[in-house]
Amino acid sequence: MKSVDTFPLEELFSLDRIISRLHAIAPSVWHSSAQTFFRFSAPFGGQSPMLQLQTIPHPHKTYWRDRNGIIESAGIGVADSIEATQNLSINAALRIIHERTHAAPAHVRYYGGMRFRHDTSPDKYWSAFGVARFVLPLVEMIRENGEYHCHCTIALPHGSSAEDARTALQGKLHQLFSDAKHHSDEVSRSFHIQKRFDAPDKNDWTSIINKALHAFADNDLEKVVLARRVTLECSAQPDVMRLLQHRAHAAQHSTVFLFAFDEQTAFFGATPEYLYKREGRTIATEAIAGTRKRGANEREDAEIEQELLFSDKDRREHASVQRYVASGLDDLTESFDIGKVEVLKLATLQHLYAPFTGKLRTDADDAAIIERLHPTPAVGGQPRRESLDFLAQENFDRGWYAAPVGWANAHAAEFVVAIRSALVTGTLAHLFSGAGIVSGSNADAEWNEIEMKIAPMLDLFSPKAL
């Protein structure tokens, strides 16, 4: 006999059956200064939340799978949203998350991210994302430590009852399913690439590399990470969930993420790079820099690994990131430790890597951590101010590319650096990647490095057409 407090897998997206389950579940209830939250939770059958996310088309979706496979979350709809604006800074938005989750269960998480640069406005492609946005999903399916649960959450005015929450949530779920029906025909599993545009193109790339080399000689700039955007014009709007599924399958040892806030736009990727992970007052972060491809066999792979470990250019680049992270942790922690430099091996690439762990000071919250660590020299440059000044010459908007994305609550947080990523806007797909430029860099070699980095994303969009 099926338990009345379970969401069976085959019934999870049957609206009537979800609603009938709500009347048998006692919600978790917590209060913030502005509202009361009700969260209805129950187990569901053991299948990937991503597969569940694919079963219902809806414009508002989030997906998160951490690098170690401990947490996999798929969210649909919005129970609560916190957006940074001209009147609300990113730091203030993060602190609101802490206030709204201080009394919440540990599994309540706001998912989202922010722009690479806070001092510039989004272009037309990034307008749906704003300066920063964090969402508490209306419906969240999560696999955590091998257990599967579905959470339905709603926020109501103070004084609301559990029955009020059930009634309001029922209305929200009806609207969610109604929205999904209107969205179902807007994406296509079948499309091809019609055109490709590079920003900057090869000539402009060479020009900006030469400017960087002159800047190294003329001022205090030590390193700058220059990025490129490759825009693909597709014959139809791609099915982002299908692309994400393929990318997640191949991207082992990477954090996989998706943020979709309207019918036309989604940002997704699979990044190897953490910004930091916080559990209480414990912080873990890392330094990653330097890139080589994986070898065709074990012997070649080991030879490439040794080449990377003993490359003067790559070791200098990595040392710059290490110094920056250590300096940041010196400001944020009571104490910290640095691990030895190793090679992080991904499916198609390998990088120099060193881990850090520390104990945070009592005043070092997520807002302070992000403000101090982002952007790292791995995505911005060194020194930070000089490199950001130089990056103002880039001829496209990075948006959320190379910026912190992740989740947070008052008890814990995890943010990654959104590299190896793509933005889909209607029938356009924008792929992003960057390369660390230091004294001695070569424009052609750096162009080819970026081509190597974006290759896995290009493969998703029919490489035969390119």
Buried (B, 14 or more C-beta within 10 A) or exposed (E): EEEEEBBBBEBBBBBEEBBEBBEEBEBBBBEBEEBBBBBBBBBBBEBBBBEBBBEBBBBBBBBBBBBEEEBBBBBBBBBBEBBBEEEBBBBBBBBBBBEBBBEBBEBBBBBBBBBBBBEEEBEEBBEBBBBBBBBBBBBBBBBBEEEBBBBBBBBBEEEBEBEBBBBBBBEBBEEBBEBBEEBEEBBBEEBEBEEBEBBBEEEBBBBBBEBBBEBBEEEEBBBBBBBBBBBBEBBBBBBBBBBBBEBBEBBEEBBBBBBBBEBBBBBBBBBBBBBBBBEEEEBBBBBBBBBBBBBEEEEEBEEBBEEBBEBEBBBBBBBBBBBBBBEBBEEBBEEBEBEEBEBBBBBBBBBBBBBBBBBBEEEBBBBBBBBBBBBBBBBBBBBBEBBBBBBEBBEBBBBBBBBBBBBBBBBBBBBBBBBBBBBBBBBBBBBBBBBBBBBEBBBEEBBEBBEBBBBBBBBBBBEEBE
